[in-house]
Structure formats: C-alpha cells, structure tokens
Amino acid sequence: MGLPASLRPRRTLALPFVLVSFPLLWFVMREAGIGAAGRPVTDVLPRVVALATVALAVSGVVAILVDAALDIESESVPSWVRPLVSPSNGALATFTAVSLALAVYIVAGSLVALPGWFDALASAIGVVIGWPLLLVVLGTYAVGNAVPTLQDAFAIQVALVAAGVALSAAWMLLLSGWLAGLIVPGDAVRTGP
C-alpha cells in the first residue's frame, strides 16, 4: 500500500499517532504552564490550543508516513501485537474516552481545586496507566545520580520522557483493548479496516 491509500482512516494509524501525539501533547502542557499559579486561563489557553492543534497535525502526518512505509497488515503480525497494531472498535472507543477524561482532568484541575478524594483516585488511575513513564523517570534519576554528567544532558532527558510517555500511551491502548474485551466479549477481534 502506498501513501495515497494510507490517507484514509485505518486502524493501523492508531498506534503511530498515539506514540507521537501523547509525548508532543505532554510537552505542550509542560511548556504552556497551564497550571501555573497567578496566570489567567485566558492568557494560557489560546497558546495551548494552538500548540495542541499543531501537535495533533504533526502526529497525523507522522502516522500516515509510518503506515505507508511499514505497510503492516494485522494478519502478518503476532497475535499478541494485534491489539496495538489493529485495535478493535471497542478499544478505540475506550482509549478515546480515557484520553478525553485525562484531558478534562488536566484542564479542570488547572482551573478549579478538585476534591482531595478525586485527586487520590485520579493518582491511583494515573499510576496504573503511567507506570512505564514512572519507571523511565525513576531510571533517569538513578542513572543521573550514578553518572552526574548525564543530569545536564537536556536532550537525553527529553528523549527519555518522550519514550516513557509513548510507552504509557501504548500501554493505555493495550489496556483499552483488554477492557473493551471484558465489557463486550469478542471485541478484542477487530472488524473492518
């Protein structure tokens, strides 16, 4: 399949899109300082929306290019990889719902004080979803303490955080497929392109 065929929506676009968009959106939120005290939302929000739009557009282009270059058909990959390469309708719906809930939590948490019990629950869910990022960050601290010169290597830190966020997004996509399969038995099997 060439580039023109990759322009139509396909399940194989989901993983590369997620692996690029989540780290980019992570850095957009970090750079924008949406939770910074004393900054009015009206000053921050237009910049966040503009940068997030660019991040999503770049992610879409990268996903299309990766899909065209790799030309992966779900039947040609091992069965344990299929939920990532070709997620089911339920997996995509669950992943989208969880992603939107995370976005609402991040934005709402920067605008209003959320109840402590809600933050505790969100933190527990965050650990389940974000354990790959947590391991990468802890590993970065360990390596940085063992080799102090690496603490100043900003590019390495950015690459490691991006890798951790991407791994967490892939893990969340996999969890979404499992959850969808539990809710609707047989949903782990994809239907259609």
ZAVO-419401 format. One line per 10 residues: number of its first residue (from 0); for each residue x, y, z of N, C-alpha, C. Coordinates in pm, whole numbers, plus 50000, padded with zeros to 5 digits. Example, Ala and Ser with C-alpha at 12.3 -4.5 7.8 and 13.67 -1.06 7.14 Angstrom:
% ZAVO-419401
0) 51319:49431:50780:51230:49550:50780:51320:49670:50780; 51285:49775:50708:51367:49894:50714:51290:50003:50787
END
This chain:
% ZAVO-419401
0) 50085:49883:50000:50000:50000:50000:50089:50123:50000; 50054:50221:49922:50134:50341:49915:50075:50453:49999; 50132:50569:49982:50090:50686:50058:49943:50724:50033; 49894:50725:49907:49753:50763:49888:49654:50674:49965; 49680:50544:49970:49589:50455:50043:49599:50478:50194; 49714:50525:50242:49731:50550:50385:49659:50675:50432; 49613:50757:50339:49545:50881:50377:49405:50855:50430; 49346:50741:50397:49213:50712:50451:49228:50656:50592; 49129:50679:50677:49140:50629:50814:49156:50477:50818; 49255:50433:50894:49282:50290:50911:49321:50266:51056
10) 49293:50147:51104:49329:50111:51240:49479:50114:51262; 49554:50086:51158:49700:50083:51171:49759:50222:51193; 49680:50325:51178:49726:50461:51207:49723:50492:51357; 49643:50417:51432:49621:50450:51573:49750:50447:51655; 49826:50339:51648:49946:50328:51731:50050:50434:51698; 50089:50453:51570:50188:50560:51546:50137:50699:51584; 50007:50722:51565:49950:50851:51604:49963:50872:51754; 49928:50769:51830:49933:50777:51976:50077:50792:52025; 50169:50717:51965:50309:50721:52009:50374:50857:51984; 50322:50932:51889:50376:51066:51862:50295:51174:51934
20) 50162:51161:51932:50079:51269:51986:50090:51283:52138; 50095:51172:52211:50098:51183:52357:50225:51255:52406; 50344:51217:52359:50462:51294:52404:50456:51441:52362; 50411:51467:52239:50402:51607:52196:50304:51686:52283; 50188:51626:52311:50090:51695:52396:50141:51711:52539; 50218:51613:52585:50280:51622:52719:50368:51747:52725; 50453:51765:52623:50544:51879:52623:50470:52011:52600; 50360:52007:52525:50278:52128:52509:50226:52173:52645; 50172:52079:52720:50117:52114:52851:50226:52160:52947; 50341:52095:52942:50452:52136:53029:50502:52276:52992
30) 50515:52301:52864:50568:52429:52818:50469:52541:52845; 50342:52513:52828:50242:52617:52843:50224:52658:52988; 50260:52570:53079:50244:52603:53220:50099:52628:53255; 50011:52542:53206:49867:52565:53225:49829:52570:53372; 49905:52503:53456:49871:52503:53597:49944:52608:53678; 50016:52696:53610:50096:52795:53681:50007:52891:53760; 50039:52908:53884:49961:52996:53972:49976:53141:53927; 49867:53210:53932:49871:53353:53902:49859:53386:53755; 49854:53287:53667:49839:53316:53524:49694:53295:53485; 49629:53396:53431:49491:53380:53390:49479:53277:53275
40) 49373:53202:53278:49350:53100:53176:49341:53164:53038; 49286:53282:53030:49274:53348:52901:49410:53379:52839; 49514:53389:52921:49649:53410:52868:49711:53280:52818; 49674:53169:52879:49739:53041:52852:49663:52958:52749; 49531:52957:52757:49451:52866:52677:49468:52881:52526; 49470:53001:52469:49488:53011:52323:49620:52949:52276; 49725:52969:52353:49856:52911:52318:49850:52758:52327; 49787:52706:52431:49775:52561:52448:49697:52500:52332; 49585:52563:52296:49503:52511:52186:49581:52515:52055; 49652:52623:52029:49729:52633:51905:49840:52527:51900
50) 49916:52514:52009:50024:52415:52011:49970:52273:52005; 49858:52246:52072:49798:52113:52069:49750:52080:51929; 49694:52177:51859:49649:52155:51721:49767:52121:51631; 49875:52193:51645:49996:52162:51567:50049:52024:51602; 50051:51990:51732:50100:51859:51775:50015:51747:51715; 49884:51764:51714:49795:51662:51656:49812:51652:51505; 49832:51765:51438:49854:51762:51293:49986:51692:51260; 50091:51724:51334:50220:51657:51313:50207:51507:51339; 50136:51471:51443:50116:51330:51476:50042:51257:51364; 49942:51322:51307:49869:51263:51196:49957:51240:51075
60) 50038:51338:51041:50129:51325:50927:50230:51213:50951; 50287:51208:51071:50384:51102:51103:50317:50966:51097; 50196:50954:51150:50124:50826:51148:50100:50780:51004; 50060:50872:50918:50036:50837:50778:50166:50792:50711; 50275:50864:50736:50404:50827:50676:50454:50692:50727; 50439:50667:50857:50481:50538:50915:50396:50425:50859; 50266:50447:50851:50175:50345:50798:50209:50312:50653; 50236:50415:50574:50271:50393:50433:50405:50323:50419; 50500:50358:50506:50633:50298:50497:50636:50153:50544; 50564:50123:50651:50569:49988:50707:50470:49892:50641
70) 50358:49945:50593:50257:49864:50526:50225:49737:50604; 50187:49756:50730:50158:49644:50818:50012:49602:50801; 49993:49476:50777:49859:49416:50777:49848:49337:50906; 49735:49348:50974:49722:49285:51105:49741:49134:51101; 49710:49071:50990:49726:48926:50982:49873:48885:50981; 49963:48976:50948:50105:48942:50937:50182:48962:51067; 50116:49007:51173:50186:49030:51299:50142:48925:51402; 50225:48899:51501:50187:48802:51604:50058:48844:51675; 49984:48747:51725:49853:48775:51785:49863:48868:51906; 49972:48862:51981:49983:48948:52099:50008:49093:52063
80) 50050:49120:51938:50076:49257:51893:49953:49317:51825; 49863:49233:51777:49747:49280:51702:49663:49385:51774; 49638:49371:51906:49558:49476:51971:49623:49615:51965; 49754:49621:51947:49821:49750:51932:49821:49796:51787; 49849:49704:51696:49863:49739:51555:49727:49763:51489; 49628:49687:51531:49495:49698:51471:49388:49688:51581; 49372:49793:51661:49278:49787:51773:49133:49775:51726; 49052:49714:51811:48910:49695:51781:48834:49826:51798; 48708:49826:51755:48623:49944:51774:48611:49979:51922; 48589:49876:52004:48576:49899:52148:48703:49954:52210
90) 48818:49902:52165:48946:49951:52216:48966:50098:52179; 48934:50132:52055:48948:50272:52012:48852:50363:52088; 48728:50316:52108:48630:50396:52182:48674:50413:52327; 48720:50304:52390:48765:50312:52529:48886:50402:52541; 48982:50387:52451:49102:50469:52453:49067:50617:52437; 48976:50646:52345:48935:50785:52323:48866:50842:52448; 48779:50762:52509:48710:50809:52630:48808:50835:52743; 48903:50745:52764:49002:50764:52871:49090:50885:52841; 49130:50901:52715:49213:51016:52676:49139:51147:52700; 49012:51151:52662:48933:51274:52685:48914:51300:52833
100) 48893:51193:52911:48880:51210:53057:49009:51266:53116; 49124:51217:53068:49252:51271:53115:49267:51418:53079; 49228:51454:52958:49237:51593:52914:49147:51682:52999; 49025:51638:53024:48933:51716:53107:48989:51731:53248; 49044:51622:53302:49102:51627:53437:49217:51729:53442; 49302:51727:53342:49418:51818:53341:49371:51964:53332; 49279:51989:53240:49231:52127:53222:49149:52171:53344; 49056:52085:53389:48973:52122:53505:49058:52141:53630; 49159:52054:53648:49247:52066:53764:49329:52194:53764; 49348:52252:53645:49422:52377:53640:49332:52498:53661
110) 49201:52477:53647:49107:52588:53661:49044:52597:53799; 49014:52480:53858:48947:52476:53988:49017:52374:54078; 48996:52390:54206:49051:52293:54302:48956:52173:54307; 49008:52057:54274:48929:51935:54278:48932:51876:54418; 48827:51805:54458:48826:51743:54591:48943:51647:54609; 48993:51637:54731:49108:51552:54760:49085:51407:54724; 48965:51354:54751:48936:51214:54719:48945:51190:54570; 48904:51290:54489:48907:51276:54345:49051:51274:54295; 49134:51363:54352:49276:51364:54316:49344:51233:54354; 49308:51178:54470:49366:51049:54512:49326:50937:54416
120) 49200:50936:54375:49153:50836:54279:49223:50853:54145; 49233:50977:54099:49299:51005:53972:49447:50967:53978; 49511:50987:54091:49652:50948:54106:49668:50797:54097; 49578:50724:54159:49584:50577:54153:49565:50529:54009; 49469:50586:53940:49448:50550:53800:49570:50592:53717; 49627:50706:53749:49747:50752:53679:49864:50658:53693; 49879:50598:53809:49988:50501:53829:49964:50377:53744; 49839:50331:53737:49807:50213:53655:49836:50242:53508; 49796:50359:53462:49817:50395:53322:49961:50435:53294; 50021:50509:53385:50151:50570:53357:50272:50501:53415
130) 50261:50373:53455:50376:50307:53516:50498:50301:53423; 50483:50290:53289:50605:50294:53207:50680:50428:53220; 50605:50538:53221:50668:50669:53240:50733:50677:53377; 50665:50628:53479:50719:50629:53614:50851:50554:53622; 50857:50437:53559:50982:50360:53558:51094:50433:53485; 51059:50497:53373:51161:50571:53297:51213:50688:53380; 51123:50761:53447:51166:50875:53529:51254:50827:53645; 51211:50721:53713:51293:50667:53823:51428:50619:53771; 51428:50555:53656:51554:50511:53596:51643:50628:53559; 51581:50736:53512:51658:50856:53478:51725:50914:53602
140) 51651:50917:53714:51711:50967:53839:51826:50876:53882; 51807:50746:53874:51911:50652:53915:52036:50668:53830; 52019:50675:53699:52134:50690:53610:52198:50827:53629; 52113:50931:53648:52166:51066:53670:52248:51075:53798; 52207:51001:53901:52284:51001:54025:52413:50921:54009; 52409:50815:53930:52529:50733:53909:52628:50802:53816; 52577:50874:53717:52662:50944:53620:52617:51090:53617; 52673:51173:53707:52625:51311:53723:52629:51395:53595; 52718:51365:53502:52724:51445:53380:52599:51430:53295; 52526:51320:53313:52403:51299:53238:52288:51385:53289
150) 52300:51436:53412:52194:51521:53467:52179:51650:53387; 52287:51693:53324:52284:51816:53247:52250:51793:53100; 52235:51668:53058:52207:51635:52918:52056:51649:52893; 52014:51771:52861:51873:51801:52844:51811:51719:52732; 51881:51701:52622:51827:51626:52509:51799:51480:52548; 51886:51422:52629:51866:51284:52674:51744:51278:52765; 51729:51375:52853:51614:51378:52943:51484:51391:52864; 51482:51477:52764:51363:51496:52682:51330:51366:52608; 51431:51303:52551:51409:51178:52477:51356:51068:52569; 51409:51060:52691:51363:50957:52784:51220:50983:52831
160) 51187:51107:52858:51049:51139:52899:50954:51110:52783; 50992:51150:52661:50908:51122:52544:50888:50972:52527; 50994:50894:52546:50982:50748:52536:50890:50693:52645; 50903:50744:52767:50817:50699:52876:50671:50732:52852; 50643:50852:52802:50505:50890:52772:50450:50805:52658; 50532:50781:52556:50489:50698:52443:50459:50556:52489; 50545:50501:52574:50521:50366:52626:50394:50361:52711; 50370:50465:52788:50248:50471:52868:50124:50480:52778; 50134:50554:52669:50022:50564:52575:49996:50429:52509; 50102:50358:52471:50085:50225:52412:50023:50130:52514
170) 50068:50138:52639:50011:50056:52746:49863:50088:52764; 49826:50216:52758:49687:50255:52773:49604:50201:52656; 49659:50199:52536:49589:50142:52421:49567:49992:52440; 49669:49924:52491:49656:49781:52519:49553:49755:52628; 49558:49833:52736:49458:49821:52843:49317:49848:52791; 49304:49943:52702:49173:49975:52646:49116:49857:52570; 49202:49787:52497:49158:49668:52425:49113:49559:52520; 49189:49538:52627:49152:49437:52726:49020:49474:52794; 49006:49600:52833:48884:49645:52898:48763:49630:52804; 48780:49667:52679:48672:49653:52582:48635:49507:52564
180) 48735:49418:52566:48709:49275:52555:48635:49220:52675; 48659:49279:52793:48585:49236:52913:48441:49284:52911; 48422:49406:52862:48288:49464:52859:48202:49396:52752; 48259:49381:52633:48190:49316:52522:48276:49199:52477; 48249:49080:52527:48331:48963:52490:48340:48948:52337; 48460:48923:52291:48483:48909:52148:48521:49040:52082; 48518:49151:52155:48552:49280:52097:48700:49294:52069; 48782:49208:52128:48925:49216:52102:48956:49185:51957; 48863:49122:51886:48883:49091:51746:48831:49209:51665; 48915:49262:51580:48875:49379:51503:48781:49340:51391
190) 48700:49438:51349:48613:49416:51234:48633:49533:51139; 48663:49505:51017:48681:49611:50916:48821:49665:50917; 48851:49757:50821:48987:49811:50806:49024:49908:50916
END
